[in-house]
Amino acid sequence: GGGEQKGVVEYPYISQEKINYYVDSGLKKFYFRPGYMINFLLDTHSPADLYRKIRGAYNFINYNIEMFFNGKPRS
């Protein structure tokens, strides 16, 4: 199973699981910054844009909750 964003690189000495872990960690650190979240919401241009952002945030948060409790996302 992959992460929220699957890595497209392979290295002989790093497992795909470890790559996905670091990708997920970087995404969380980037997207959960308060400044980013405020700008993200203020840059909403339409109801459809707001819906898309809410749905994406919901999926991202659910993925992180599943990883926290189960150690892997649902397939």
N, C-alpha and C positions, 0 to 999 in steps of 0.2 A: 504494500500500500504506500501511496505517496502522501505528500503533505498538501496543504491548502494550495500551494503553487509547487508543482513538481519540478525538481531539478532536471536539467537537460544535459548535465555534464556527468562524466564518469571518471573516477580516478582509481588507480589500482590499489591504493593504500587507504582509501576512505570509503566506507560502505555507503550505499544509497540512503540507508536509514539515517546515518550521521549527516549526510548532505541535507536531507530533508529537515532534520532537526535544526540545523543552522539557518536554513532558508526561513523556516517558520519563526525562529527566534528573531531574526532580522526584521521580518514583516511585522511582528508584534511590537518590537521596539520602535519601528518607524510609524506605523499607523495609529498606535495608542498614545502618541505624544499629544498633549493638550492643544498646543498651537496648531498642529496639523488638523485635529478634529474640528476646531473652531473654523479654520479657513475652509475646510472641506464642506461644512454645513453652510457657511456664508456664500460659498461659490455655487449655490444651487440656483438654477435658472428657470425651472418649470416644475409643475407637479410630477411629470414623468421622470425628470432628473432626480427629484427627491425620492420617488418610489424606488428607482434603481439604486440609489445610495443606501436607502434603508434596507432593501433586500440584500445587497452585498454585505452590509455591516452585520445583518442577522446571520447570514451564512458563515461569515468569518468568525463571529463570536461563538456560534454553535460548534464550529470546527474546533476552536480552542477549548471549549468546555469538554467536548468528547475526548480530546487529547489529554486534558488534565485528569479526567476520571478514568479513562480506559487505556490510555497510552497509545491509542490508534483511532483513526476515524472510522465511522461505519462505512462499509463497502457498498 
